[in-house]
Amino acid sequence: MRLQFHRAVEDMEIWSAGGDDYSFVISFQSPTGPGFQGRLGFVASWRPLDQSRGAIRVLGSPFQSFAEAEDACNTMLTYLKDDTDSAPQQR
C-alpha cells in the first residue's frame, strides 16, 4: 500500500501521511524565503507512531521533487515493514 500524502498545514508546504504504525512528513525548504530554511528541496522524515521520539530524515533528503521524496518515503516504509516482519517476536 502506497502512502497517501495530504497537506498538513494550509499556509506552508508540509505534507503528511501515515501507514503501518509509522508517520511520514515531507516539507519544502529553501535557503531564503518563507517557511523552513536549509538546502533547497523536499525533505522527507519518518518516525514510529507509538513512540514519542524525534523524526528521522529519509536518506537522500533534500530531494529535487515532491515525487522523489514521496517515492523515498514509500521505499522506507517497505524497508521498515520488512524489518519488522523479520524481527523475532517478543513474548
Secondary structure, 3 states (H helix, E strand, C coil): CCCCCEECCCCCCEEEEEECCEEEEEEEEECCCCCEECCCEEEEEEEECCCCCCCEECCCCCECCHHHHHHHHHHHHHHHHHHHHHCCCCC
